[in-house]
Amino acid sequence: MEQTDVFKQYRFISTLDELHRVSLVQQLGTKKLFLKKEMSDYHFGVIDWLQQLPVKNTPRIYEMAEEEGQLTLIEDYFPGSTLQEILDNGTKFTPAAIRDIIEQLCDILAELHASAPTIIHRAVCPSNILVTPDGTVKLLELNTCRWFLGKPDVDTSLIGKKDYAAPEQYTAGESGVLSDIYAVGMVMKRLLKEPANPGDPDRVFVENVAWKCTQVDPKYRYQSARAVAATLRAGKDVEQSAPSPARRFLPPGYRSSNPLYQLLFTALYIIVFNVALTLNVPAASTGQLWLFRILALLMFLVLVFFSADYLGCQRLLGFHRIKKKGLRILLVLLVDLILAALFAWVLFSLLK
């Protein structure tokens, strides 16, 4: 499908950023406003993941098309002002306002970081943080996001503004969860630069949180965005030794906060368990029958988990490097068929 076909339902309104090719468009049917972005620096696998499993309070991606190394997409348009625009207007932030903004920001980052593999933003800064008229914080520019696999990679190198980049991004060329934490601390320091109430005791607490976030040695920073948010909400340091791994190990369908996904996968698991554990093989003994059923259940679960890219397992086969979604789906189906055939051979070998 040509890009003109994909995007013909949107009418151009105005250019918002000529340098970065961002424009305001309007959907013809609903009259709703959206942003249209054209970019050449992006990671298709991450963008595709975020389109399927959108993170709350980030721009949702509605349309996406890639052509000749350029990605064009339609995403949410949020009314409001970025923190940079607010600062440029001379606004001074109270410690309470800073705490509210950073708590919301860290809630967003915590959900990004909880994905499997971990997604890091890499460009947390005032110009990429928007506050809507009702006070809701939005994190923008998802095209800067990358997977983080715990090892140096050119895809996790310095991309954000230098004032907000962690020291390790200059040395090892690697950014991770703790690099995003560093950037959060730098944002806090920028908001504290023009104090509304210099004598407010709460300011010292906020300064201490920012100081810990921006330690040169990553091991002395807060170890998760959730820990930063929890500390700000509690008014005291409630540091967790490491981000909770529980969510990333949840089965497919439950890692998303979307209740529809959870409902659909619950129904799928019920069907899988019911079919596998009620299989009847007349020629098999009782022991063989239950072994057959258990292996059949294992086969179904392996197929579901692989198809859902559990813990990024498809990366082992290099599928994340394939930018064409249709081709990637076909390859996943091909592997599913091979795995199913292998399991079937094992199962029926038991009956011989």
Buried (B, 14 or more C-beta within 10 A) or exposed (E): EEBEEBBEBBEEBEEBEEEEBBBBBBBEEEEEBBBBBEBEEBBBBBBBBBBEBBBEBBBBBBBBBBEEEEBBBBBBBBEBBBBBBBBEEEBBBBBBBBBBBBBBBBBBBBBBBBBBBBBBBBBBBBBBBBBEEEEEBBBBBBBBBBBBBEEBBEBBBBBBBEEBBBBBBEEEEBBBBBBBBBBBBBBBBBBBEEBBEEEBEBBEBBBEBBEBBBBEEBEEBBBBBBBBBBBBEEEEEBBEEEBEEEBBEBBBBBBBBBEEBBEEBEEBBEEBEEEBEEBEBEEBEEEEBEBBBEBBBEBBBBBBBBBBBBBBBBBEEEBBEBBEBEEBEEBBEEBBEEBBEEBEEEBEEEEE
